[in-house]
Amino acid sequence: MAKVNFKQYTFKSVLLNQLFIAIAVAFAISLPLTGIPAYFALNHTINSDIETLEKESYDSVNEHLNTGWQPYNIDKVYQQLRERMPGAALFLQKAPQFLDPDEDDIVDPSTPTTATFKRLIEDVQRNERLIVETNILNSTINAAIPIKFQNQCLVCHSQEVKTGAIYAGALAGTMVLQVPMSINQISATSTIGFFLAFLLIFIAVATVITNKLIQTNLLVPLAGLNERVKRLRLSSHEQHIDWQRTPQMMVEIDQIDESISQHIQTIHGIYDKLDALVVTEHETGLFHKERFNEVIRYELFRSHRYQHPFSLLLIKLVSVKILNATAKNIEAEEPGSKYMVFGQILHNDTRETDMAFRLEEHIFAIVAPETDEAGAEVVKKDIYHRLINSEIPADIQRSIARPEYEFTIQMGHSTYQGDDSTAKDLLKAAVASMRESEEQVGRYPPLTDNG
């Protein structure tokens, strides 16, 4: 199967993606068209609200507090501002030097609104200037207006004027307000204008994008797939099949391409699958080395599961001496036949419970289940004795000239006994054991009484 180097999409996901792109583009175009005029209109409205708020607040304070900061006068200020600015939240607090906590009202910051009032009052007391904050999300304006002594107020506070505690322009108190913005009148027109512009732009953009989507991602790939299928010929198994798996960006089209490729690969792979079913070497009868790792892993799992030991034996064919002309001629015609002979001997004389493998040309392995350390030593001795006393196959016995060899081997082993050893650890230990072992020499065929 060909490697996919790009991200694939279903037609549904691509269509939805294009729809979202069209919506985003429509928003990106229509938002400035309607948002910029709406911004200036909103800014103008907010500035007008602030001017109105400041004017009405000062008018009410100047009208009703001229005769003193009395509860009756404060109520008049509240009443007049609520009539002129419905929905407004108000609070009037004296400056700290004139504030009597037992008699005068003090803001209680127990709600978000009154907490904002307390913060604004403290800012005014520090800076003695008008503070206005707008909150577009809540559509409110928070304002703190400093109330200062006028010249006409000094007459009533002659004693404080003499001491310098009160003078014209000194802070007398703070008026804090939270007033809703008057933006409702422009919201309906702006909303209708925005959605009309958005709808028209969306239709135009969606049409262009969708046409490109269908043409690029659907029609063109289908046409290319159709041309490739037309060139495909399966009339003869000897005919070259000109087909290359080509990943497609669209999942539905890629599934068609993959299905065709799989059927063609099935035809191509018949012989490969048959070869894969052959797990042993034809010449020696030993298992292929590809099966070795699989068997080791299985035996490790089985031994760990049932707490049974097993051993791995390695046999190195150090050297092979060709003892007669027959063996020499066979080796000349089939190089490496001497290793094949050794493999056949090993296969024919291996215990039925053991599995013999050929790992390299001169390296052989035997997996011995249910075999502990002592058992492995016995198996090694048994292998050598069976090697030098191996029975000659019947077809060779009838031969007049038999090939004769002298084998020099080294044998090592490692045993798994339920510890945390891995297959790599076992193989490494077996290799070390093999390298440290003494060389042993055996002759094949073994000498007979008349030989």
Secondary structure, DSSP 8 states (H G I E B T S, - for coil): -----S--B-HHHHHHHHHHHHHHHHHHHHHHHHHHHHHHHHHHHHHHHHHHHHHHHHHHHHHHSTT-S-HHHHHHHHHHHHHHSTT-EEEEEE-GGG--TTTS------SHHHHHHHHHHHHHHHH-S-EEEEETTTTEEEEEEEEE--GGGGGGGHHHHHHTSS-TT-EEEEEEEEEE---HHHHHHHHHHHHHHHHHHHHHHHHHHHHHHHIIIIIHHHHHHHHHHHH---S-TTS---------SBHHHHHHHHHHHHHHHHHHTHHHHHHHH--B-TTT--B-THHHHHHHHHHHHHHHHHT--EEEEEEEEEEEEE-SHHHHHHHHHSTTHHHHHHHHHHHHTS-TT-EEEE-SSSEEEEEEET--HHHHHHHHHHHHHHHHT----HHHHT-SS---EEEEEEEEEEEE-SSS--HHHHHHHHHHHHHHS--EEEEES---TT-
